Amino acid sequence: MLRIQLSVGALAVAVALTVVLPRASAAQQEGRIEGVVLVGETPVDDADVVLPGLGQRVRADGAGRFSFERVPPGRYVVEAQSVRWGRGIATVDVAAGQTARVTLRVEAVFHLDEMVVSAGVGSTQRSEAYQPASVLTSRDLVTNAEASLGETLSRQPGVSSTYFGPGASRPVIRGIGGDRVRILEAGIGTGDASSTSPDHAVAVEARASERIEVIRGPATLLYGSSAVGGIVNVFDERIARDLPTRPLTGYFEGLAGTVSDERTGSGAVNFTTGRFVMSASGLWRDASDYAIPGFAELDAEPGEDPVEGILENSWVESRRGSAGLTWVGARGYAGVALSTQRSDYGVPGHAHHEETVPAPPVPEEEELVSIDLEQDRFDFEGVMRFGASAVRNVKARFGYTDYNHVELEGEEIGTRFLNDYLEARVESEHSFTSSTQGAVGVQFSNRDFEAIGEEAFAPPSTTQTSALFGYEELRWTEALNLQGGVRVERQQAESQGVAELTHYGVSGSLGANWDANELMSFAFSASRSMKLPNAEELFSRGPHAATRAWEIGDPALDSEVALGFDLTTHVHAERFRASASIFTTGFAGYIYQAATGVQRDDLTEYRYVQGDARFTGAEFEAAFDVVENDPSMSAPHLTLEALADFVNAKLTDTDEYLPRIPPMRLGGGVRYRQGAITAHAGARWSARQDRLGPFETGTAAYTMVDAAISYRLVTGGLFHDITLTGANLTDVDARVHTSFLKDMAPLPGREIRLIYRINFGGL
């Protein structure tokens, strides 16, 4: 049974946010926004214009004009979305009693300045954020979404994956993974068991998402101590955050792939009546064992590996469904959603192995391992806005997850993992002066975790966390914005036979964003982040076959402190766009597994210990329009793209490299657009990784070549996207260094996919 015990201080803050502050705030005069949506100099008459900060959505008229009334003073991001022409984004300042005017120029070409909602107070553009971010929109996901979240994001700068086959893959950000990267659904934790082991899937579905945001670097202030490496925030439309301009919208999609005979179908429907929005969605996926260029085992010789050209036990079956109901009013909304997911997938590599110890031969009679995952989830989200008062709103978010998965050895149950997870947060945005805005909030979570069976490496445990946080932004000048914030967190962890352990953490950050001129901006952030030890690090004591380790936790572990610095520059010229970041993060008391040299039942013994570590690296992405034409795209438009990232990580007290750190990557490509046709071709080179941790083996370099072509047909109120993609077109043997299975499970070979999506209600 869940025990929910909010601290007195946290409860007092929640009451203040919802009752006291709104009454104490002084009313200000509201303004308005009006503008026009253009493609080139031609008005766009099919655009939805969204004001995310206030949850407002309107449709442009026949002349492309729109307006928002009763807008409190402040800075807002306005976005136009047109099925025919693309998207346009602009930032606008609204003064009390004044009308702000803005022109939104929609473009079909990606310009590296998407809207971000996960990086601070309200919404902002990437170039105005204090931390580097990546955004994948729904159209990106049609082409790039994979069965796992880690592989979906692995093409983004600074992001790799824990690749454990197509069924399980978690993002690794700047070489940091596990529970130091927080996976969220609209700001609330997913509640799965993916952070406990790399063979456990992330229970979200990228192909059913509306957008995914990746914040690189510490995000502990808003999202907790487990976000010391960054966050991945996945958004869908189960709960509506504004009132649609059309009564019925949705899509249906089908996908067929060659490398694993994959067949995937998905769809979503949103129906609006009055102030109510109802939603329903579903997804079905079946994929067989996938093809590989040669043998699964690295350096295997003919006759040594029983199967050539196929990665045995790499099949995936998934089913997902959701339903939601939202009431949207003039000053806020409240919505609930239910979702369920059922996933069955094989764990490649026969038994679980790891590269740090040569895997013993697997007897022919040993059963293959698969995972049967079930998750049911309930969500509530609501916002109450107070207009032009100093306290702008109160937001409440609640999620409860009932998760379990069974690890099967053939038909026999090996181990069962249970995870009941609850998380709630209440926060309020404010603007006490014309040059400041901020947020304060309270967050609470409760996790009941239990592993039963042969691989119960961690005893049953309960972890409760409560936190207070505050965040403030100051517009120092028209070109310079400053930010600062603090988070205080308390964690209680309890396990059988161990006294209740209490840890405290205080995290803080400072940042600046400077528009140097019309073409270039700079962002700098400095942070002190504290990660509190999790239950597995504290209480583990047993065999963990997925990582070929006998894990031993330490209840005496202290909090981990990270001091990080990040400098990012954005260039946004007419034909050239670029973003570059350099970063360094030093950890005091970094928690990691150290090999003791002892063997237990053919597993290497690892103990959780602490030491000092440093992560240093850089990221770069750019686009240059070689051939630029009018925004209507009636003539060809050709863009060259480039990407690079690198990270180096060491234990500074022993001068040893940390294991499973991604190698340097370089990439480039060309993007073509004319009329209804969009095409892209590119190559990504992953260098050899020879900076190795103890007992770790190196990984060879490889080059991955991909391509895609898409055609959009608009007919009446429908638009059809027909997309043909090719991955690993040269059929190379590619192995992911950040994967525990890199010597046993290469990436899939050459694949061709055909994707058809029909959208309705979009015009």
C-alpha positions, 0 to 999 in steps of 0.5 A: 500500500502506498504511503503518502506523507507530504512534509509540513513545509511542502504542504504549506507551500502548496496551500500558499500557491493555491490560496494565499498568493493569488489573493495577495497579488495586485491586478495589472491591466491586460494587453492583446496580441494581433498579427498575420501569418504569411508564407513569403508575402502571401497570407496563410488561411489554414493556420492554427496560431497557438499561444502556449503560455496562456493555453489559447489557440485561434485560427487565422482568417482568410487574410491570415490575420489573428488576435489574442485578447486579455493577454497579461503583460509579459514575454510570449512565444507564438507559433503558427502551424499550417498543414500546407506551408509548415510552421512559424515561431516568434517571441513577442512582448506584451505591455499593459494596455497595449497591442503587440503586433507580430508577423509569423512567417511559416516555413517548411524548412527546419531552422534550428529554433523550435519552441521548448516548454521543458527548460524553464518558465513557460515556453521559449525558443531554443535560441533563448533557452539557458541550456541546450535542447533538442526537439522532435515534432510529430512530423519528425517522429513519422520518419524517425521514431523507432520501437524504443525511445533510446534509438529514436533519440540517438541521432540527436547531438549529445544523445546515444542509447543503451541499446539492448535490442529493439525492445529496450533502449534508454537514452544516454545524454553526454555519456550519462545514463541510468537514473541520472537521466529522467524520462518524463511524460508531460513533466511526470516520471514514467513510473517504469523500471527502465532505470534499474537495468538496461534490458528493461524497456522505457514504457513510452511510445515515441510513434504515438507522441506529439513531440519529444524534448531533450534538455542536455545538462542538469535539469534538477531544479524543476525535475528532481535529483535524478535529472542531473544528466538531463531530461527527456520529456514526451508529450502526447494529446491525451490531455488537451491544453487548449481548445481545438479550432476544429471539432474532429481531428486525428490520424491513422498510420501504417508502417511496413519494414523489411529488416524484421518484417515489422508491421505497425499500425497506430491512430488517434482521434480528438473530438471537441464538443463545447468546452470538452475535448475527448481523445483516444489513441492506439498502437499495435506493433509486430516485428520478428528477429531482425537481419544483421550483416554477419554473425551476432558474436563479435569476431565469430568464425563460420561454424562457431555461431549457430545463426548467420544473418539474423539476431536471434531473439530480437522480436518485439510485440507491442500494444498501447491504448489511451483515452482522455477527457479534458474540460477547457475554459477561458482561464484554464483546463482540467483533464484526466487520462487512462493509458495501458501498454502491453509489450513482449520482447526478446532479449538478444544474446541468448542469456544476459551478457556484458562486455566486461567479462568474456561470456561463457558458452551457452548450452544449447538447451538453455531457454531464450529470455524474453520480457512480458511488460504490463503498465497501466497509468492514470494522469490528471493535469489542470491549470488555473490562470489569474489573468494580469495578476502578479501570480499568473497561474497554478498548475497541478500534475498527478500521475500514478503508474501500476507497472510489472514485468516478467522475465521468462526463460522459455515458458518459465517465469524467472523474475518478476519486477513490480513498480508502483509509482506516484508523482504529484507536483503543484507549481505557480508562475509569477511576474511581480515586475515587468522585467521578472518572471518565475515559478515556485512549486512543490513536488512529491513522489512515492515508489514501491519496488519489488523484484521476485525470483532468481534475479532479484538483485535488489530487495523490496524497497520504498522510496519517498521524495518531497521537494520545494523549488523556485526559479526566477528570470530577470530581463536585465536589458533588452538583450541580456536575460539572467536566471537563478533557482534553487531546489531543496529535496528530501528522500526517505528510502527503506528496505527489508532489514535496513533502517530507514535512510534519509538524504537531503539535497540542495541544488542551484543554478545561475544562467545568462542568455545574451543576444549579442546581435541580430545574428548571434546569441550566447547562453551560459549556465552554471549549476550545483546539482545533487543526486540522492542515492537510489534504492538499487545503489543502497540495497542491491545484494544479488545476481544481475544477469543482464549486466553479468554482475553480482551487485552489492549496494552500500547503505552508507552512500552519501549524496552525489554533488555535480558542479557543471558549466555549459556555454552555448552559442546560436547563429541564425543568419538568413541562410546559415543556422548553427548551435554549438555547446561546450560543457564540463561537469565535475562530480564529487562522490560520483556513485559507480560500480567497481569490480572487486575481482571476486567471481560468484556463480560465473558473475563478476562482483561489483560494489557501489562505491563513490569517487570523483569524476569529470565529464567534458565534451562538446556538441555542434549542429548546423545547416546551410541553404545552398539553394534558397527559394521562396517559402512557397517551395515552388522551386527547389530548396537545398540545405547542407547539414552537419553534426558532431559530438564528443564526450570524455569521462574519467574517474579523477581520483584514479585517472581511469576512464569510465565504461560505456562512454560514447565515442566521437561522432561526425555527421552530415547530410543534404535536405531537399524540398520542392512542393510536396516532396521532401527528401534527405540523405545523410551519413554518421561516422562513429569513431573507434572507442579506445578510451576504456574502463577497467575490463572493457573492450574497444568498439570499432568505428563505423559509418551509417548511411540513411535516406528518406523521401516523403510526399504530402498530398492534400485533398479536401479536409485530408492530407496524406504523407507517404514516406519511404526510408532507408537505414544502414543502406551500406549494411555495415556491422555497427555496434553501440559502445554504450550497450552492454550487448555490443559484442553480442548484438549489432545494430540492424542491417539494411532496412527499407520502410514504407510509412503511410499516414492520413491526417483528418481535420487539419484544414 
